[in-house]
Amino acid sequence: MENVKALIVYGTRYGASAGTAEEIASVLRGEGFDVKVVNAKEEKIKDLNPYELIVVGSGLQIGKWTSEAEDFLKRFQNDFANKKLALFASTMKTVSERQGKTQDVEVTRKFALTDKVTKYSLQPISLGFFGGVIDYNKMNFLFRKTLGSIRQQLEKDGFKETSPGVYDLRDMEEIRSWAKDLAQKASQT
C-alpha cells in the first residue's frame, strides 16, 4: 500500500524493543509504508494526525512496560480510535516456551498485552508477543543478582551469549512474519 504513513513508538531497557521496532519498520517499508520510528524516551510525539498506522511496543521488567511507552498509550488512548493500532511486547516468553511452561506464556501475554488493551479501551488490529534481550551489563545490581541464577538455565535451554553478558531471546523470523501480517491488515480498509 503506497504512502501509508506509519509511526512506531517503543520503550526499551536493554535494546530488544528498539531492534524489534527497527525490524518491523524494515518489513513495513518493504511493503510500501512510510515509517517513522521513535524511542519514547528520546522524542515526544505531539500529534498523531499524519499517521494512519500506529505501532506501540515495550520491553517488560517485573511485568511492567517502560514508563515512556505506557505514558504514550495513556496520553493518546482517545486518538487511537481513528487509527489502525498494533501493540507489541518484548518479554522472556521464549525461555518459558522452551521449558514447556505454556501457562507462564499465557499469563505474561495477558498482562503484557491484553490488560493494556482493556486498561486503555483499545481496539488493536494486531498484538505482537516476542522474546526480548537479557543484558547483564545494563542491569542494576539487584536485577543482576536476581536474574543471575537463570544464566545457566538460558545456556541449558539453548540460548547463547550474543556478546559477553547479553542473551538475545528474539526470533527475528517471528517478528518479520508478524510485521508482514500487520502490513496486510493495515492495508485493508
N, C-alpha and C positions, 0 to 999 in steps of 0.2 A: 504494500500500500504506500503510494508515494506521498512524501511530505507530511506524514502523520508526525506531529511533534510529541515526543515522549520525555518525561522527566523521571530520573531515577534518583531517589534520595535515600541515603543509607547512614547508619550509625555503626561504628566498628570500634573494637578494643584492640584486637590483635591482627587486623588486616583481612580476615576472611570475608567479611561483608563487602569491603572495598573491592577485593578481587572478584567476588561473585557479581557485584554490581557492574563492573567493567566487562565481565564475560557476557552478562545479559545484554548490556549495551552493544557489544560487538555483534551478537546474533541479531538484535533488533535492527541495527544499521544494515546488516546483510540482507534484511527483509525490507529495506527501503524506508525505515523510520529515521527521523531526525531526532537524535537523542542527546540530552544534556544529563551528565552525571554529577551529583553534588554530595559531598561529605557534609552532613548536617551539622557537624561540629565546626566546620570551617566557613560555611556560607549559609546565610539565612535567605530562604526563598520568601519573597513578599507577595507574589501573585501567581496563581495557577492558570489564569486565563489563557496564556499562549499554548497550553498543553492539553492534548486530548487523552493521553495515557499517562498515569502517574503510578510509579512503582516505588514502594517504600519497604526498606529492609533493615534488619538489625541483627547483630550478634546477641547472644544471650549470656548472661552471667548471673548465677543464682536465680535463674528463671525470669530475669528482667531484661527488657530491651534497653539499649543505651538511652539516656535521658534525652538526648537531642532528637533521636528518631521518634521517641514517644511524644515529645513536645510537638513535633511536626504533625503527627497524627491528630493530636488534641487540637492544635491551632486550626487545622484545615478540615476537620471532620465534616463540617457542613458543606464545604466546597466540593467534596468528593462525590456528592450526589449527581453532579452534572458531568462527571468524568468516568473514564474507564480506569479502574483501580486494581492493582495487584499488590500483594504483600509477600515478603519472603523473610525467613529466619535462618540464621546460621547457628547450628547447635552441635552438640556431641552425639546426635542421633545415630551416626554411623557406628559408634562404639557399641551402643545398645543393640543395634541391628546385628552386628557380627556376633554378639553374645546371645542372640535369640531372645532378647528382652522386649518383645513386641508391646507389652503393656507399658513399659517405660517410654517407648517411642510415641505411643498414642497420648500418654499423659503430657509429654513435652510438646507435642503438636498442639494439643488443646490450649495450654497456657501460652505458647509462643504465638499462635495464630488465631484459633477460634475465639479465645477470650478477648483478643484485641478487636475482632470483628464485632462481637457483642457489645463490648465496652463503648465503642465509638459509633455504633449503629452503621457499620459499613456494609457495602454490597460489592465486594471484590469479584472480578471475573476470574481470578486465579490466585491460589496460595502456593508458594514455593517453600519447601521444607528441606533444608540442605545441611550437610556436615559443615563444620567450622574449622578453625585453626586453634591449636593449643600452643602458645608461645611462652615457655617458662621464663624467657629472658625479659618479657614485658610485664610479667605478673608481680604484684607486690608480694612481700614475704609470706603473708597469711595464705594467699591463694597458691603460692608455690609449695608451701608446706602441705596444704590440703590436697592439692592435685598431684603432689609428688608421688603419692602411693599408686596412682594409676599408670605411671610411666611404664612399669614392667608389663602391665596388662595391655597397654597400647601395642607394645612390641609383640606380645603373645598373640594379639588379635590381628597381627599383620601390618600394623601401621609403622612406617619407618620415619625416622627424622629426615626432614627435607633440608634442614640445616641444623647445627647444634642447638638443641633445646626446642626445636619447632616441629610440630606434627600437623600436617595438613590432612584433615579428615574429609575433605570435599571430593565429590565425584563430579568432575567437570562435565562429563557426558550427560549426567542427570540434569545439571544446570542448563546446559545448551539445549537439551530436549525440552525442558520446561519453558525456556525463553522462546523457542520456535513455536510451541503450542500457544504461548501468550500472544505472539505476533499474529497468529491466525485468529484468535479470539478477539483481539483488539481491532482487527481489520473488518470484522463483521459489524454491521450497523444495527 
